[in-house]
Amino acid sequence: MAHNPQAPQQGPQDFDPAGSTQMFKAFVNDDAQTRRSAPATPAATSTGPRVGVIAGVVLALLVVVAVAWLALA
């Protein structure tokens, strides 16, 4: 008898032969527990990315000014 993927399956419906579903669930549960057990301080998390964004904006402005100066000079 040929295998028909459209036919209703028999046996356990939640069986994952690769185990990827179980690994994903373990990853999500572990990540949620880590967040609850170690809350980050607001000052430490907000200053890091903010400094990078400010530095990026300043660098972009310097590049635009340099290109405009070279184009007009």
VEXFINU-265836 format. One record per atom (N, C-alpha, C): atom name; residue number from 1; x, y, z; residue in one letter. Coordinates in pm, whole numbers, plus 50000, padded with zeros to 5 digits. Layout:
% VEXFINU-265836
+----+-----+-------+-------+-------+---+
|  a |   k |    c1 |    c2 |    c3 | r |
+----+-----+-------+-------+-------+---+
| CA | NUM |     X |     Y |     Z | A |
...
+----+-----+-------+-------+-------+---+
END
This chain:
% VEXFINU-265836
+----+-----+-------+-------+-------+---+
|  a |   k |    c1 |    c2 |    c3 | r |
+----+-----+-------+-------+-------+---+
|  N |   1 | 50085 | 49883 | 50000 | M |
| CA |   1 | 50000 | 50000 | 50000 | M |
|  C |   1 | 50090 | 50124 | 50000 | M |
|  N |   2 | 50060 | 50219 | 49915 | A |
| CA |   2 | 50140 | 50340 | 49901 | A |
|  C |   2 | 50111 | 50437 | 50016 | A |
|  N |   3 | 50210 | 50519 | 50045 | H |
| CA |   3 | 50193 | 50619 | 50151 | H |
|  C |   3 | 50113 | 50737 | 50096 | H |
|  N |   4 | 50006 | 50774 | 50163 | N |
| CA |   4 | 49921 | 50885 | 50121 | N |
|  C |   4 | 49929 | 50994 | 50227 | N |
|  N |   5 | 49999 | 51107 | 50198 | P |
| CA |   5 | 50010 | 51212 | 50300 | P |
|  C |   5 | 49878 | 51281 | 50330 | P |
|  N |   6 | 49777 | 51266 | 50243 | Q |
| CA |   6 | 49648 | 51329 | 50266 | Q |
|  C |   6 | 49559 | 51246 | 50358 | Q |
|  N |   7 | 49592 | 51119 | 50377 | A |
| CA |   7 | 49509 | 51031 | 50459 | A |
|  C |   7 | 49522 | 51068 | 50606 | A |
|  N |   8 | 49416 | 51048 | 50684 | P |
| CA |   8 | 49426 | 51077 | 50828 | P |
|  C |   8 | 49529 | 50985 | 50892 | P |
|  N |   9 | 49607 | 51042 | 50980 | Q |
| CA |   9 | 49713 | 50965 | 51046 | Q |
|  C |   9 | 49655 | 50881 | 51158 | Q |
|  N |  10 | 49720 | 50770 | 51181 | Q |
| CA |  10 | 49682 | 50686 | 51292 | Q |
|  C |  10 | 49796 | 50683 | 51391 | Q |
|  N |  11 | 49764 | 50672 | 51516 | G |
| CA |  11 | 49867 | 50670 | 51618 | G |
|  C |  11 | 49876 | 50805 | 51687 | G |
|  N |  12 | 49981 | 50825 | 51763 | P |
| CA |  12 | 49993 | 50951 | 51837 | P |
|  C |  12 | 50014 | 51070 | 51744 | P |
|  N |  13 | 49932 | 51173 | 51760 | Q |
| CA |  13 | 49937 | 51290 | 51673 | Q |
|  C |  13 | 50045 | 51389 | 51714 | Q |
|  N |  14 | 50092 | 51382 | 51837 | D |
| CA |  14 | 50190 | 51478 | 51884 | D |
|  C |  14 | 50333 | 51424 | 51878 | D |
|  N |  15 | 50355 | 51314 | 51807 | F |
| CA |  15 | 50488 | 51256 | 51795 | F |
|  C |  15 | 50569 | 51335 | 51694 | F |
|  N |  16 | 50687 | 51377 | 51734 | D |
| CA |  16 | 50777 | 51451 | 51647 | D |
|  C |  16 | 50903 | 51368 | 51629 | D |
|  N |  17 | 50922 | 51304 | 51514 | P |
| CA |  17 | 51036 | 51215 | 51499 | P |
|  C |  17 | 51171 | 51286 | 51510 | P |
|  N |  18 | 51178 | 51412 | 51472 | A |
| CA |  18 | 51304 | 51485 | 51479 | A |
|  C |  18 | 51329 | 51540 | 51619 | A |
|  N |  19 | 51226 | 51557 | 51699 | G |
| CA |  19 | 51241 | 51610 | 51833 | G |
|  C |  19 | 51252 | 51761 | 51836 | G |
|  N |  20 | 51230 | 51828 | 51724 | S |
| CA |  20 | 51248 | 51973 | 51721 | S |
|  C |  20 | 51142 | 52045 | 51803 | S |
|  N |  21 | 51021 | 51990 | 51809 | T |
| CA |  21 | 50917 | 52055 | 51887 | T |
|  C |  21 | 50951 | 52050 | 52036 | T |
|  N |  22 | 51000 | 51936 | 52081 | Q |
| CA |  22 | 51036 | 51924 | 52221 | Q |
|  C |  22 | 51152 | 52016 | 52255 | Q |
|  N |  23 | 51251 | 52026 | 52163 | M |
| CA |  23 | 51364 | 52115 | 52188 | M |
|  C |  23 | 51319 | 52261 | 52192 | M |
|  N |  24 | 51226 | 52298 | 52104 | F |
| CA |  24 | 51177 | 52435 | 52102 | F |
|  C |  24 | 51102 | 52467 | 52231 | F |
|  N |  25 | 51018 | 52376 | 52275 | K |
| CA |  25 | 50944 | 52398 | 52399 | K |
|  C |  25 | 51040 | 52412 | 52517 | K |
|  N |  26 | 51144 | 52330 | 52520 | A |
| CA |  26 | 51242 | 52340 | 52628 | A |
|  C |  26 | 51315 | 52473 | 52623 | A |
|  N |  27 | 51346 | 52520 | 52502 | F |
| CA |  27 | 51414 | 52649 | 52486 | F |
|  C |  27 | 51326 | 52763 | 52534 | F |
|  N |  28 | 51200 | 52762 | 52496 | V |
| CA |  28 | 51108 | 52869 | 52536 | V |
|  C |  28 | 51087 | 52867 | 52687 | V |
|  N |  29 | 51068 | 52750 | 52744 | N |
| CA |  29 | 51048 | 52741 | 52889 | N |
|  C |  29 | 51173 | 52785 | 52964 | N |
|  N |  30 | 51291 | 52747 | 52916 | D |
| CA |  30 | 51416 | 52787 | 52981 | D |
|  C |  30 | 51435 | 52937 | 52971 | D |
|  N |  31 | 51402 | 52997 | 52857 | D |
| CA |  31 | 51417 | 53141 | 52839 | D |
|  C |  31 | 51323 | 53217 | 52932 | D |
|  N |  32 | 51200 | 53169 | 52948 | A |
| CA |  32 | 51104 | 53236 | 53037 | A |
|  C |  32 | 51150 | 53228 | 53182 | A |
|  N |  33 | 51207 | 53115 | 53222 | Q |
| CA |  33 | 51255 | 53102 | 53359 | Q |
|  C |  33 | 51376 | 53193 | 53383 | Q |
|  N |  34 | 51462 | 53206 | 53284 | T |
| CA |  34 | 51580 | 53292 | 53299 | T |
|  C |  34 | 51538 | 53437 | 53315 | T |
|  N |  35 | 51439 | 53480 | 53239 | R |
| CA |  35 | 51393 | 53620 | 53249 | R |
|  C |  35 | 51332 | 53648 | 53386 | R |
|  N |  36 | 51257 | 53553 | 53440 | R |
| CA |  36 | 51195 | 53575 | 53569 | R |
|  C |  36 | 51296 | 53574 | 53681 | R |
|  N |  37 | 51397 | 53490 | 53671 | S |
| CA |  37 | 51491 | 53476 | 53782 | S |
|  C |  37 | 51596 | 53585 | 53784 | S |
|  N |  38 | 51629 | 53646 | 53671 | A |
| CA |  38 | 51734 | 53748 | 53666 | A |
|  C |  38 | 51683 | 53874 | 53597 | A |
|  N |  39 | 51606 | 53957 | 53668 | P |
| CA |  39 | 51558 | 54080 | 53602 | P |
|  C |  39 | 51674 | 54176 | 53580 | P |
|  N |  40 | 51675 | 54239 | 53465 | A |
| CA |  40 | 51782 | 54333 | 53431 | A |
|  C |  40 | 51750 | 54470 | 53489 | A |
|  N |  41 | 51854 | 54541 | 53523 | T |
| CA |  41 | 51833 | 54676 | 53575 | T |
|  C |  41 | 51804 | 54769 | 53458 | T |
|  N |  42 | 51710 | 54862 | 53473 | P |
| CA |  42 | 51675 | 54950 | 53361 | P |
|  C |  42 | 51791 | 55037 | 53314 | P |
|  N |  43 | 51876 | 55081 | 53405 | A |
| CA |  43 | 51985 | 55170 | 53366 | A |
|  C |  43 | 52087 | 55096 | 53280 | A |
|  N |  44 | 52113 | 54970 | 53311 | A |
| CA |  44 | 52214 | 54894 | 53237 | A |
|  C |  44 | 52166 | 54860 | 53097 | A |
|  N |  45 | 52038 | 54833 | 53080 | T |
| CA |  45 | 51989 | 54793 | 52949 | T |
|  C |  45 | 51958 | 54913 | 52860 | T |
|  N |  46 | 51923 | 55027 | 52917 | S |
| CA |  46 | 51883 | 55139 | 52833 | S |
|  C |  46 | 52001 | 55224 | 52787 | S |
|  N |  47 | 52112 | 55226 | 52860 | T |
| CA |  47 | 52223 | 55311 | 52821 | T |
|  C |  47 | 52308 | 55249 | 52712 | T |
|  N |  48 | 52322 | 55118 | 52708 | G |
| CA |  48 | 52405 | 55052 | 52609 | G |
|  C |  48 | 52359 | 55078 | 52467 | G |
|  N |  49 | 52238 | 55041 | 52431 | P |
| CA |  49 | 52191 | 55064 | 52295 | P |
|  C |  49 | 52178 | 55213 | 52262 | P |
|  N |  50 | 52144 | 55294 | 52361 | R |
| CA |  50 | 52126 | 55437 | 52336 | R |
|  C |  50 | 52258 | 55501 | 52293 | R |
|  N |  51 | 52368 | 55462 | 52356 | V |
| CA |  51 | 52499 | 55516 | 52321 | V |
|  C |  51 | 52534 | 55477 | 52178 | V |
|  N |  52 | 52506 | 55355 | 52140 | G |
| CA |  52 | 52534 | 55309 | 52004 | G |
|  C |  52 | 52452 | 55383 | 51901 | G |
|  N |  53 | 52326 | 55410 | 51931 | V |
| CA |  53 | 52241 | 55481 | 51836 | V |
|  C |  53 | 52289 | 55625 | 51821 | V |
|  N |  54 | 52325 | 55689 | 51930 | I |
| CA |  54 | 52374 | 55827 | 51924 | I |
|  C |  54 | 52504 | 55833 | 51844 | I |
|  N |  55 | 52594 | 55740 | 51869 | A |
| CA |  55 | 52721 | 55737 | 51795 | A |
|  C |  55 | 52696 | 55713 | 51647 | A |
|  N |  56 | 52603 | 55627 | 51613 | G |
| CA |  56 | 52570 | 55600 | 51473 | G |
|  C |  56 | 52512 | 55722 | 51403 | G |
|  N |  57 | 52425 | 55794 | 51472 | V |
| CA |  57 | 52365 | 55914 | 51414 | V |
|  C |  57 | 52471 | 56022 | 51393 | V |
|  N |  58 | 52558 | 56041 | 51490 | V |
| CA |  58 | 52665 | 56140 | 51477 | V |
|  C |  58 | 52758 | 56103 | 51362 | V |
|  N |  59 | 52793 | 55977 | 51350 | L |
| CA |  59 | 52880 | 55932 | 51241 | L |
|  C |  59 | 52812 | 55953 | 51106 | L |
|  N |  60 | 52683 | 55922 | 51097 | A |
| CA |  60 | 52610 | 55942 | 50971 | A |
|  C |  60 | 52606 | 56090 | 50934 | A |
|  N |  61 | 52584 | 56177 | 51032 | L |
| CA |  61 | 52582 | 56320 | 51004 | L |
|  C |  61 | 52719 | 56369 | 50956 | L |
|  N |  62 | 52826 | 56319 | 51017 | L |
| CA |  62 | 52960 | 56357 | 50973 | L |
|  C |  62 | 52986 | 56313 | 50830 | L |
|  N |  63 | 52941 | 56194 | 50794 | V |
| CA |  63 | 52958 | 56146 | 50657 | V |
|  C |  63 | 52881 | 56234 | 50559 | V |
|  N |  64 | 52757 | 56267 | 50594 | V |
| CA |  64 | 52676 | 56353 | 50505 | V |
|  C |  64 | 52739 | 56489 | 50490 | V |
|  N |  65 | 52788 | 56547 | 50598 | V |
| CA |  65 | 52853 | 56679 | 50592 | V |
|  C |  65 | 52979 | 56670 | 50507 | V |
|  N |  66 | 53058 | 56565 | 50524 | A |
| CA |  66 | 53182 | 56551 | 50446 | A |
|  C |  66 | 53152 | 56535 | 50297 | A |
|  N |  67 | 53050 | 56458 | 50261 | V |
| CA |  67 | 53015 | 56440 | 50121 | V |
|  C |  67 | 52963 | 56572 | 50064 | V |
|  N |  68 | 52882 | 56644 | 50138 | A |
| CA |  68 | 52831 | 56773 | 50088 | A |
|  C |  68 | 52945 | 56873 | 50073 | A |
|  N |  69 | 53039 | 56874 | 50165 | W |
| CA |  69 | 53152 | 56966 | 50157 | W |
|  C |  69 | 53238 | 56935 | 50034 | W |
|  N |  70 | 53261 | 56806 | 50008 | L |
| CA |  70 | 53340 | 56768 | 49891 | L |
|  C |  70 | 53265 | 56799 | 49761 | L |
|  N |  71 | 53134 | 56785 | 49761 | A |
| CA |  71 | 53056 | 56812 | 49640 | A |
|  C |  71 | 53051 | 56960 | 49610 | A |
|  N |  72 | 53046 | 57045 | 49712 | L |
| CA |  72 | 53035 | 57188 | 49690 | L |
|  C |  72 | 53171 | 57258 | 49680 | L |
|  N |  73 | 53275 | 57193 | 49720 | A |
| CA |  73 | 53407 | 57258 | 49717 | A |
|  C |  73 | 53471 | 57253 | 49580 | A |
+----+-----+-------+-------+-------+---+
END
